[in-house]
Amino acid sequence: MFDLIKAALKEDIGSGDITTDLIVPKDAFVEAEIIAKENGIVCGLEVAKEAFLKLDKSIKFICIKKDGNNVKIGERVAVIRGNARKVLSAERTALNFLQHLSGIATETKKYTDLVKGTKTIILDTRKTTPLLRSLEKKAVKCGGGKNHRFGLFDAVLIKDNHLCIEKDISNAIRKAKRAGKVEIEVKNIEELKTAVKSGADIILLDNMSLKELKTAVKIVRKISKKKIYLEASGGITKENVKKVAKTGVDFISIGSLTHSVKSLDFSLEVVKCRLESE
């Protein structure tokens, strides 16, 4: 995270913040507040804090809210006190992280609220911003969701392109079992039945209709002697997520939580300013 923040600051500041350096005295001291401009869920305060501290470790960053808290328009989420030049130079980088991660948390919360009353869990995917995956997955958790596999290294998921090469589902599952539990993506009921009989532990039901999802749940519960988890994915929206959850699937994975989410708007407002020599 620290290298990422350092790189982000370098991208924005470059050779120097020319406007601030020309206008703001070196010994100016400010108190500033980060204020929510929309209702939502806060996430990324620690990242924002580190953006300021990277420029000046003497800056005081006081959290009013915690990651995962609800925030309303006009509420303060943090207070910053320190050298004016450093605070203003770090402002945009800090807010960019905070806004992006809070947007993910807020969107996730909308989905988790919609499936309340069911046993279905909302999952993220690997459709994340390069190098921001760990932060974005934390944001999903702040919104009440759960994390799917982090990368290609920590869980087996046999997808359609794998099956274009190894066309035999049973053989693919048998090979993958050497790594432990196996999840496999299926696109129809016949593939589902084969996956169940071949020992799959988790079955991803890709772009299936509500009718197909209900059928899949019934079949698995009927013919499988062990617990097989079912994950619905593809075409999930806030309009249909509750209906999908009511089919009885265990998980719903949603790529849009991270790949196309709208940021939650925040602003930084200077509320006090003085020269340190005063």
VENBEL-V523574 format. One record per pair of residues at least 6 apart in sequence whose ideal C-beta (glycine too) atoms are under 7 Angstrom apart, sorted by the first residue. I is the first residue (numbers start at 1). J is the second residue. D is the distance in Angstrom with one decimal. If there is no record, write none. Layout:
{{I & J & D} {I & J & D}}
//
This chain:
{{1 & 47 & 6.7} {1 & 135 & 7.0} {2 & 50 & 6.7} {4 & 131 & 6.0} {5 & 47 & 6.7} {5 & 50 & 5.2} {5 & 51 & 5.4} {5 & 54 & 5.7} {6 & 54 & 6.0} {8 & 93 & 4.9} {9 & 51 & 6.5} {9 & 54 & 5.8} {9 & 55 & 6.8} {9 & 90 & 6.7} {9 & 93 & 5.2} {12 & 92 & 5.8} {12 & 93 & 5.3} {13 & 89 & 5.7} {17 & 89 & 4.3} {20 & 85 & 5.4} {20 & 88 & 4.8} {20 & 89 & 5.8} {21 & 85 & 6.7} {24 & 84 & 5.1} {24 & 85 & 5.2} {24 & 88 & 6.7} {25 & 275 & 6.2} {26 & 85 & 6.7} {27 & 275 & 5.3} {27 & 276 & 4.4} {27 & 277 & 5.6} {28 & 84 & 3.7} {28 & 85 & 7.0} {28 & 273 & 6.3} {28 & 275 & 5.9} {29 & 83 & 6.5} {29 & 84 & 6.3} {29 & 274 & 5.5} {29 & 276 & 4.9} {30 & 84 & 4.3} {30 & 87 & 5.5} {30 & 270 & 5.1} {30 & 272 & 6.5} {30 & 273 & 5.0} {31 & 79 & 6.7} {31 & 81 & 4.9} {31 & 271 & 5.5} {31 & 272 & 4.0} {32 & 80 & 4.7} {32 & 87 & 5.8} {32 & 268 & 5.3} {32 & 269 & 6.3} {32 & 270 & 4.8} {32 & 271 & 6.4} {33 & 76 & 5.0} {33 & 79 & 5.5} {33 & 269 & 5.4} {33 & 271 & 5.7} {34 & 76 & 6.9} {34 & 77 & 5.1} {34 & 78 & 4.5} {34 & 266 & 5.5} {34 & 268 & 5.4} {35 & 74 & 6.5} {35 & 76 & 5.7} {35 & 266 & 6.6} {35 & 267 & 5.5} {35 & 269 & 5.9} {36 & 71 & 4.4} {36 & 72 & 6.6} {36 & 73 & 6.0} {36 & 74 & 6.8} {36 & 75 & 5.1} {36 & 77 & 6.1} {36 & 266 & 5.8} {37 & 73 & 6.3} {37 & 265 & 4.0} {37 & 266 & 6.2} {37 & 267 & 5.8} {38 & 73 & 6.1} {38 & 264 & 5.4} {38 & 265 & 5.0} {39 & 71 & 6.9} {39 & 72 & 5.3} {39 & 73 & 5.9} {40 & 71 & 6.0} {40 & 102 & 5.8} {40 & 106 & 3.6} {40 & 264 & 4.3} {41 & 68 & 6.6} {41 & 70 & 6.3} {41 & 102 & 6.3} {41 & 105 & 4.0} {41 & 106 & 4.7} {41 & 109 & 5.0} {41 & 142 & 6.1} {41 & 143 & 5.5} {42 & 65 & 4.8} {42 & 67 & 6.0} {42 & 69 & 5.1} {42 & 71 & 5.1} {42 & 77 & 5.5} {42 & 102 & 5.5} {43 & 67 & 4.9} {43 & 68 & 6.9} {43 & 101 & 4.3} {43 & 102 & 5.0} {43 & 104 & 6.9} {43 & 105 & 3.9} {43 & 139 & 4.5} {43 & 142 & 4.1} {44 & 97 & 5.0} {44 & 98 & 4.3} {44 & 101 & 3.4} {44 & 102 & 6.0} {45 & 63 & 5.3} {45 & 65 & 7.0} {45 & 67 & 5.6} {45 & 77 & 6.7} {45 & 78 & 6.2} {45 & 98 & 6.8} {47 & 97 & 4.4} {47 & 101 & 6.9} {47 & 135 & 6.5} {48 & 78 & 7.0} {48 & 94 & 4.0} {48 & 97 & 5.8} {48 & 98 & 4.5} {49 & 61 & 4.1} {51 & 90 & 4.9} {51 & 93 & 4.7} {51 & 94 & 3.9} {51 & 97 & 6.6} {52 & 59 & 4.7} {52 & 61 & 5.6} {52 & 80 & 6.1} {52 & 87 & 6.6} {52 & 90 & 4.7} {52 & 94 & 6.0} {53 & 59 & 6.0} {55 & 86 & 4.4} {55 & 89 & 6.0} {55 & 90 & 4.9} {56 & 82 & 5.8} {56 & 83 & 5.5} {56 & 86 & 3.9} {58 & 82 & 6.1} {59 & 80 & 6.4} {59 & 82 & 3.4} {59 & 86 & 6.3} {59 & 87 & 6.6} {60 & 80 & 7.0} {60 & 81 & 4.3} {60 & 82 & 6.2} {61 & 78 & 6.2} {61 & 80 & 5.5} {62 & 78 & 6.3} {62 & 79 & 4.5} {63 & 78 & 5.4} {64 & 76 & 4.8} {64 & 77 & 5.5} {64 & 78 & 5.8} {64 & 79 & 6.6} {65 & 71 & 5.8} {65 & 77 & 4.3} {67 & 142 & 5.2} {68 & 142 & 4.4} {71 & 77 & 5.9} {77 & 266 & 7.0} {80 & 87 & 5.7} {84 & 273 & 6.6} {91 & 268 & 4.9} {95 & 266 & 5.6} {95 & 268 & 6.2} {98 & 266 & 5.7} {99 & 263 & 3.9} {99 & 264 & 5.6} {99 & 265 & 6.3} {99 & 266 & 5.6} {100 & 263 & 5.2} {101 & 135 & 6.0} {101 & 139 & 4.2} {102 & 264 & 3.9} {103 & 261 & 4.8} {103 & 262 & 5.4} {103 & 263 & 4.1} {103 & 264 & 4.6} {104 & 136 & 5.7} {104 & 139 & 3.8} {104 & 140 & 6.2} {104 & 143 & 6.8} {104 & 257 & 6.1} {104 & 258 & 5.9} {104 & 261 & 5.2} {105 & 139 & 4.6} {105 & 142 & 4.1} {105 & 143 & 4.0} {106 & 143 & 6.6} {106 & 264 & 5.3} {107 & 143 & 6.9} {107 & 257 & 5.7} {107 & 261 & 4.8} {108 & 122 & 6.6} {108 & 140 & 5.0} {108 & 143 & 2.8} {108 & 144 & 6.2} {108 & 145 & 4.4} {108 & 257 & 5.4} {109 & 143 & 4.1} {109 & 144 & 5.6} {110 & 238 & 6.1} {111 & 122 & 4.9} {111 & 238 & 6.7} {111 & 241 & 5.8} {111 & 254 & 6.3} {112 & 122 & 5.1} {112 & 143 & 6.4} {112 & 144 & 3.7} {112 & 145 & 5.9} {114 & 238 & 6.2} {114 & 241 & 5.1} {114 & 242 & 5.2} {115 & 122 & 6.4} {115 & 241 & 6.1} {115 & 242 & 6.1} {115 & 245 & 4.2} {118 & 245 & 4.1} {118 & 246 & 6.2} {120 & 245 & 3.8} {120 & 249 & 6.0} {120 & 250 & 6.6} {120 & 251 & 6.7} {120 & 252 & 5.7} {121 & 146 & 5.2} {121 & 250 & 6.8} {121 & 251 & 5.2} {122 & 145 & 4.3} {122 & 146 & 6.9} {122 & 252 & 5.7} {122 & 254 & 6.5} {123 & 145 & 6.5} {123 & 146 & 5.5} {123 & 148 & 4.6} {123 & 251 & 5.1} {123 & 252 & 6.8} {123 & 253 & 4.2} {124 & 137 & 5.9} {124 & 140 & 4.4} {124 & 145 & 6.1} {124 & 147 & 5.8} {124 & 148 & 5.7} {124 & 257 & 5.2} {124 & 258 & 5.9} {125 & 148 & 5.8} {125 & 253 & 5.4} {125 & 255 & 4.5} {126 & 151 & 6.9} {127 & 255 & 4.0} {127 & 258 & 5.8} {127 & 259 & 4.0} {128 & 136 & 4.8} {128 & 258 & 4.8} {129 & 136 & 6.4} {133 & 150 & 6.9} {136 & 258 & 4.8} {137 & 147 & 4.8} {137 & 150 & 6.9} {140 & 147 & 6.4} {140 & 257 & 5.8} {141 & 147 & 6.6} {145 & 257 & 6.8} {148 & 253 & 5.8} {149 & 155 & 3.8} {149 & 157 & 6.6} {155 & 183 & 6.8} {156 & 176 & 4.7} {156 & 179 & 5.1} {156 & 180 & 7.0} {156 & 181 & 6.9} {156 & 182 & 4.9} {156 & 183 & 6.3} {157 & 183 & 4.6} {158 & 172 & 5.3} {158 & 176 & 6.0} {158 & 182 & 6.8} {158 & 184 & 4.2} {158 & 185 & 6.5} {159 & 185 & 4.8} {160 & 185 & 5.9} {160 & 187 & 7.0} {162 & 172 & 6.4} {163 & 169 & 6.7} {163 & 172 & 6.3} {166 & 172 & 4.6} {169 & 184 & 6.9} {169 & 191 & 6.3} {169 & 194 & 4.7} {169 & 195 & 5.9} {169 & 198 & 6.1} {170 & 194 & 6.4} {170 & 198 & 4.1} {173 & 182 & 5.4} {173 & 184 & 6.3} {173 & 195 & 6.9} {173 & 198 & 4.4} {173 & 199 & 5.9} {173 & 200 & 5.7} {176 & 182 & 4.6} {177 & 199 & 6.9} {181 & 201 & 4.2} {182 & 200 & 5.6} {182 & 201 & 5.5} {183 & 201 & 6.6} {183 & 202 & 3.7} {183 & 204 & 6.1} {184 & 195 & 5.1} {184 & 200 & 4.9} {184 & 203 & 6.0} {184 & 204 & 6.8} {185 & 204 & 4.3} {185 & 206 & 5.2} {186 & 192 & 4.9} {186 & 195 & 5.5} {186 & 203 & 5.9} {186 & 204 & 7.0} {186 & 205 & 6.5} {186 & 206 & 6.7} {187 & 206 & 5.1} {187 & 207 & 7.0} {189 & 212 & 6.6} {189 & 215 & 6.0} {189 & 216 & 6.5} {189 & 219 & 6.9} {192 & 203 & 6.2} {192 & 216 & 5.4} {192 & 219 & 6.5} {193 & 219 & 6.6} {195 & 203 & 5.2} {196 & 220 & 5.9} {196 & 223 & 5.9} {196 & 224 & 5.3} {196 & 228 & 6.3} {200 & 228 & 6.5} {201 & 228 & 6.6} {201 & 229 & 7.0} {202 & 229 & 4.5} {202 & 231 & 6.2} {203 & 228 & 6.2} {203 & 230 & 5.6} {204 & 231 & 4.7} {204 & 233 & 5.6} {205 & 213 & 6.0} {205 & 216 & 5.5} {205 & 230 & 6.2} {205 & 231 & 6.7} {205 & 232 & 5.2} {205 & 249 & 7.0} {206 & 233 & 5.8} {206 & 234 & 5.2} {207 & 234 & 3.6} {207 & 235 & 5.7} {208 & 216 & 6.7} {208 & 232 & 7.0} {210 & 243 & 5.8} {210 & 244 & 6.8} {210 & 247 & 6.2} {213 & 232 & 5.8} {213 & 244 & 6.5} {213 & 247 & 4.1} {213 & 249 & 6.2} {214 & 247 & 4.8} {216 & 230 & 6.4} {217 & 230 & 6.2} {217 & 247 & 5.7} {217 & 248 & 4.1} {217 & 249 & 6.5} {220 & 228 & 5.2} {220 & 230 & 6.2} {229 & 250 & 4.5} {229 & 251 & 6.7} {230 & 249 & 4.6} {230 & 250 & 5.3} {231 & 249 & 6.6} {231 & 250 & 6.7} {231 & 251 & 4.1} {231 & 253 & 5.8} {232 & 244 & 5.2} {232 & 249 & 4.5} {232 & 252 & 5.0} {233 & 253 & 4.5} {236 & 244 & 6.3} {236 & 252 & 5.8} {236 & 254 & 5.0} {241 & 252 & 6.3} {244 & 252 & 5.8} {245 & 252 & 6.4}}
//
